[in-house]
Amino acid sequence: MAQIDTNLRVRRATQLVQENAQYDGQFRLLRHCDVSKGELFLEEASDGGTLAVRYHRADVDGRILAVRYYVYHHEESSAGTDAARDVEGFVERITSHDRLLAEISSIQKSHKNVVRLYGWNTNSTREQFVVLKSGFKSAWMADEGPKCIANSLKLMVR
């Protein structure tokens, strides 16, 4: 009986630590309430139009950054259909992009003209989002506005 009680306490403590974690490796682990979404500045849709990725200006931790998240235009169809393959391929491309961003977002590998990863949310794909920051040059300089970060994002996507 004492062992069961100890196991429950350890499991609960582990759960509390995971819920309050602020970092996932080198990047911030974010919740939806940590991000204040602003204006939309870029949207990219999958070939079939089933899924879109939106980029918005965002206030995160008192900094102006960009948030990217998925928008489903139609309910996902069953596996094997064209819509499901469209979504799967598009999500895989974006996920590959995130892995690349994670690799180059270190101090040693970053470049002032390429967007870097700031943090993410690790929920299911439907609720997942990623927060990006520009390099040395501010993404929201008064003379360039959202064009600056949109152009650096395109550098990585193409």
BALOBA-1460 file (C-alpha; in Angstrom, 3 decimals):
// residues 158
<rec num="1" residu="m" x="0.000" y="0.000" z="0.000"/>
<rec num="2" residu="a" x="2.821" y="2.399" z="0.854"/>
<rec num="3" residu="q" x="4.425" y="1.716" z="-2.540"/>
<rec num="4" residu="i" x="1.209" y="2.659" z="-4.363"/>
<rec num="5" residu="d" x="0.972" y="5.883" z="-2.366"/>
<rec num="6" residu="t" x="4.618" y="6.717" z="-3.177"/>
<rec num="7" residu="n" x="4.069" y="5.995" z="-6.878"/>
<rec num="8" residu="l" x="1.042" y="8.305" z="-6.933"/>
<rec num="9" residu="r" x="2.999" y="11.104" z="-5.249"/>
<rec num="10" residu="v" x="5.921" y="10.725" z="-7.660"/>
<rec num="11" residu="r" x="3.555" y="10.702" z="-10.659"/>
<rec num="12" residu="r" x="1.750" y="13.828" z="-9.386"/>
<rec num="13" residu="a" x="5.046" y="15.636" z="-8.739"/>
<rec num="14" residu="t" x="6.261" y="14.745" z="-12.244"/>
<rec num="15" residu="q" x="3.006" y="16.019" z="-13.723"/>
<rec num="16" residu="l" x="3.305" y="19.333" z="-11.833"/>
<rec num="17" residu="v" x="6.885" y="19.816" z="-13.030"/>
<rec num="18" residu="q" x="5.869" y="19.152" z="-16.648"/>
<rec num="19" residu="e" x="2.895" y="21.537" z="-16.423"/>
<rec num="20" residu="n" x="5.112" y="24.327" z="-15.071"/>
<rec num="21" residu="a" x="8.093" y="23.746" z="-17.371"/>
<rec num="22" residu="q" x="9.207" y="26.902" z="-19.144"/>
<rec num="23" residu="y" x="11.722" y="25.419" z="-21.566"/>
<rec num="24" residu="d" x="11.896" y="22.504" z="-23.978"/>
<rec num="25" residu="g" x="15.636" y="22.225" z="-24.458"/>
<rec num="26" residu="q" x="16.810" y="25.646" z="-25.665"/>
<rec num="27" residu="f" x="13.379" y="26.985" z="-26.577"/>
<rec num="28" residu="r" x="10.455" y="28.382" z="-24.594"/>
<rec num="29" residu="l" x="7.567" y="26.054" z="-23.942"/>
<rec num="30" residu="l" x="4.516" y="28.278" z="-24.395"/>
<rec num="31" residu="r" x="0.826" y="28.114" z="-23.596"/>
<rec num="32" residu="h" x="-1.928" y="29.832" z="-25.522"/>
<rec num="33" residu="c" x="-2.315" y="32.361" z="-22.701"/>
<rec num="34" residu="d" x="1.354" y="33.406" z="-23.090"/>
<rec num="35" residu="v" x="0.748" y="34.791" z="-26.594"/>
<rec num="36" residu="s" x="-1.223" y="37.900" z="-27.553"/>
<rec num="37" residu="k" x="-1.934" y="37.607" z="-31.274"/>
<rec num="38" residu="g" x="-1.852" y="40.762" z="-33.385"/>
<rec num="39" residu="e" x="-2.256" y="41.513" z="-37.066"/>
<rec num="40" residu="l" x="-1.996" y="38.833" z="-39.758"/>
<rec num="41" residu="f" x="0.926" y="39.417" z="-42.104"/>
<rec num="42" residu="l" x="1.340" y="36.154" z="-44.020"/>
<rec num="43" residu="e" x="-0.849" y="33.159" z="-44.864"/>
<rec num="44" residu="e" x="0.173" y="30.074" z="-46.802"/>
<rec num="45" residu="a" x="-2.289" y="27.350" z="-47.815"/>
<rec num="46" residu="s" x="-1.762" y="23.703" z="-48.672"/>
<rec num="47" residu="d" x="-2.214" y="22.682" z="-52.320"/>
<rec num="48" residu="g" x="-5.755" y="21.427" z="-51.729"/>
<rec num="49" residu="g" x="-6.679" y="24.360" z="-49.499"/>
<rec num="50" residu="t" x="-7.614" y="22.087" z="-46.614"/>
<rec num="51" residu="l" x="-5.041" y="23.589" z="-44.272"/>
<rec num="52" residu="a" x="-3.455" y="27.018" z="-43.977"/>
<rec num="53" residu="v" x="-0.602" y="28.338" z="-41.908"/>
<rec num="54" residu="r" x="-1.027" y="31.863" z="-40.586"/>
<rec num="55" residu="y" x="1.666" y="34.184" z="-39.310"/>
<rec num="56" residu="h" x="0.623" y="36.975" z="-36.960"/>
<rec num="57" residu="r" x="2.440" y="39.661" z="-35.093"/>
<rec num="58" residu="a" x="2.485" y="38.566" z="-31.445"/>
<rec num="59" residu="d" x="3.395" y="39.874" z="-28.030"/>
<rec num="60" residu="v" x="5.196" y="37.143" z="-26.086"/>
<rec num="61" residu="d" x="7.050" y="37.737" z="-22.832"/>
<rec num="62" residu="g" x="6.892" y="41.488" z="-23.488"/>
<rec num="63" residu="r" x="8.598" y="41.148" z="-26.876"/>
<rec num="64" residu="i" x="7.151" y="41.653" z="-30.347"/>
<rec num="65" residu="l" x="7.593" y="38.369" z="-32.218"/>
<rec num="66" residu="a" x="5.657" y="36.312" z="-34.771"/>
<rec num="67" residu="v" x="3.353" y="33.382" z="-34.087"/>
<rec num="68" residu="r" x="2.596" y="30.674" z="-36.638"/>
<rec num="69" residu="y" x="-0.349" y="28.320" z="-36.298"/>
<rec num="70" residu="y" x="-2.557" y="26.000" z="-38.356"/>
<rec num="71" residu="v" x="-6.071" y="26.788" z="-39.570"/>
<rec num="72" residu="y" x="-8.225" y="23.947" z="-40.889"/>
<rec num="73" residu="h" x="-10.679" y="25.131" z="-43.541"/>
<rec num="74" residu="h" x="-12.546" y="21.815" z="-43.650"/>
<rec num="75" residu="e" x="-12.826" y="18.984" z="-41.195"/>
<rec num="76" residu="e" x="-10.119" y="16.386" z="-41.697"/>
<rec num="77" residu="s" x="-11.321" y="13.523" z="-43.816"/>
<rec num="78" residu="s" x="-10.570" y="9.898" z="-43.143"/>
<rec num="79" residu="a" x="-7.026" y="8.691" z="-43.829"/>
<rec num="80" residu="g" x="-6.303" y="7.873" z="-47.451"/>
<rec num="81" residu="t" x="-8.391" y="10.634" z="-48.987"/>
<rec num="82" residu="d" x="-6.920" y="13.512" z="-50.991"/>
<rec num="83" residu="a" x="-7.726" y="16.004" z="-48.216"/>
<rec num="84" residu="a" x="-5.980" y="13.883" z="-45.570"/>
<rec num="85" residu="r" x="-2.894" y="13.473" z="-47.799"/>
<rec num="86" residu="d" x="-2.925" y="17.217" z="-48.494"/>
<rec num="87" residu="v" x="-2.911" y="17.993" z="-44.764"/>
<rec num="88" residu="e" x="-0.340" y="15.313" z="-43.941"/>
<rec num="89" residu="g" x="2.117" y="16.513" z="-46.605"/>
<rec num="90" residu="f" x="1.738" y="20.152" z="-45.655"/>
<rec num="91" residu="v" x="2.195" y="19.469" z="-41.927"/>
<rec num="92" residu="e" x="5.271" y="17.333" z="-42.674"/>
<rec num="93" residu="r" x="6.817" y="20.180" z="-44.683"/>
<rec num="94" residu="i" x="6.193" y="22.666" z="-41.864"/>
<rec num="95" residu="t" x="7.509" y="20.182" z="-39.268"/>
<rec num="96" residu="s" x="10.691" y="19.726" z="-41.330"/>
<rec num="97" residu="h" x="10.992" y="23.502" z="-41.455"/>
<rec num="98" residu="d" x="10.742" y="23.612" z="-37.634"/>
<rec num="99" residu="r" x="13.485" y="21.002" z="-37.255"/>
<rec num="100" residu="l" x="15.721" y="23.084" z="-39.503"/>
<rec num="101" residu="l" x="14.893" y="26.232" z="-37.539"/>
<rec num="102" residu="a" x="15.754" y="24.470" z="-34.281"/>
<rec num="103" residu="e" x="19.124" y="23.466" z="-35.765"/>
<rec num="104" residu="i" x="20.070" y="26.957" z="-36.936"/>
<rec num="105" residu="s" x="18.648" y="28.927" z="-34.008"/>
<rec num="106" residu="s" x="21.798" y="28.626" z="-31.918"/>
<rec num="107" residu="i" x="24.102" y="31.566" z="-31.362"/>
<rec num="108" residu="q" x="26.809" y="29.902" z="-33.446"/>
<rec num="109" residu="k" x="24.601" y="29.137" z="-36.457"/>
<rec num="110" residu="s" x="22.140" y="32.043" z="-36.513"/>
<rec num="111" residu="h" x="22.234" y="34.820" z="-39.096"/>
<rec num="112" residu="k" x="20.767" y="38.308" z="-38.820"/>
<rec num="113" residu="n" x="18.651" y="37.858" z="-41.967"/>
<rec num="114" residu="v" x="17.116" y="34.497" z="-41.085"/>
<rec num="115" residu="v" x="14.230" y="34.024" z="-38.686"/>
<rec num="116" residu="r" x="14.943" y="32.010" z="-35.520"/>
<rec num="117" residu="l" x="12.853" y="29.810" z="-33.290"/>
<rec num="118" residu="y" x="11.813" y="31.357" z="-29.967"/>
<rec num="119" residu="g" x="9.426" y="28.755" z="-28.572"/>
<rec num="120" residu="w" x="6.474" y="26.504" z="-29.236"/>
<rec num="121" residu="n" x="3.436" y="24.736" z="-27.924"/>
<rec num="122" residu="t" x="3.548" y="20.952" z="-28.041"/>
<rec num="123" residu="n" x="-0.186" y="20.231" z="-28.060"/>
<rec num="124" residu="s" x="-1.883" y="18.264" z="-30.824"/>
<rec num="125" residu="t" x="-1.339" y="19.493" z="-34.395"/>
<rec num="126" residu="r" x="-4.674" y="21.335" z="-34.415"/>
<rec num="127" residu="e" x="-3.684" y="23.469" z="-31.414"/>
<rec num="128" residu="q" x="0.053" y="23.633" z="-32.005"/>
<rec num="129" residu="f" x="1.831" y="26.921" z="-32.618"/>
<rec num="130" residu="v" x="5.391" y="28.171" z="-33.007"/>
<rec num="131" residu="v" x="6.793" y="31.564" z="-32.019"/>
<rec num="132" residu="l" x="9.538" y="33.004" z="-34.210"/>
<rec num="133" residu="k" x="11.901" y="35.918" z="-33.784"/>
<rec num="134" residu="s" x="13.937" y="37.824" z="-36.267"/>
<rec num="135" residu="g" x="17.685" y="37.913" z="-36.226"/>
<rec num="136" residu="f" x="19.683" y="41.007" z="-35.251"/>
<rec num="137" residu="k" x="17.417" y="43.395" z="-37.147"/>
<rec num="138" residu="s" x="14.069" y="44.050" z="-35.520"/>
<rec num="139" residu="a" x="11.148" y="42.577" z="-37.464"/>
<rec num="140" residu="w" x="8.950" y="45.550" z="-36.678"/>
<rec num="141" residu="m" x="11.079" y="48.543" z="-37.565"/>
<rec num="142" residu="a" x="8.827" y="51.486" z="-38.370"/>
<rec num="143" residu="d" x="10.058" y="51.831" z="-41.945"/>
<rec num="144" residu="e" x="9.607" y="48.168" z="-42.917"/>
<rec num="145" residu="g" x="6.792" y="46.776" z="-40.768"/>
<rec num="146" residu="p" x="5.705" y="43.184" z="-41.344"/>
<rec num="147" residu="k" x="7.461" y="42.967" z="-44.720"/>
<rec num="148" residu="c" x="10.840" y="42.427" z="-43.025"/>
<rec num="149" residu="i" x="9.871" y="39.271" z="-41.119"/>
<rec num="150" residu="a" x="7.676" y="37.998" z="-43.973"/>
<rec num="151" residu="n" x="10.690" y="38.163" z="-46.280"/>
<rec num="152" residu="s" x="12.949" y="36.339" z="-43.826"/>
<rec num="153" residu="l" x="10.261" y="33.677" z="-43.354"/>
<rec num="154" residu="k" x="10.073" y="33.211" z="-47.136"/>
<rec num="155" residu="l" x="13.829" y="32.694" z="-47.184"/>
<rec num="156" residu="m" x="13.363" y="29.631" z="-44.988"/>
<rec num="157" residu="v" x="10.227" y="28.255" z="-46.667"/>
<rec num="158" residu="r" x="11.431" y="28.296" z="-50.260"/>
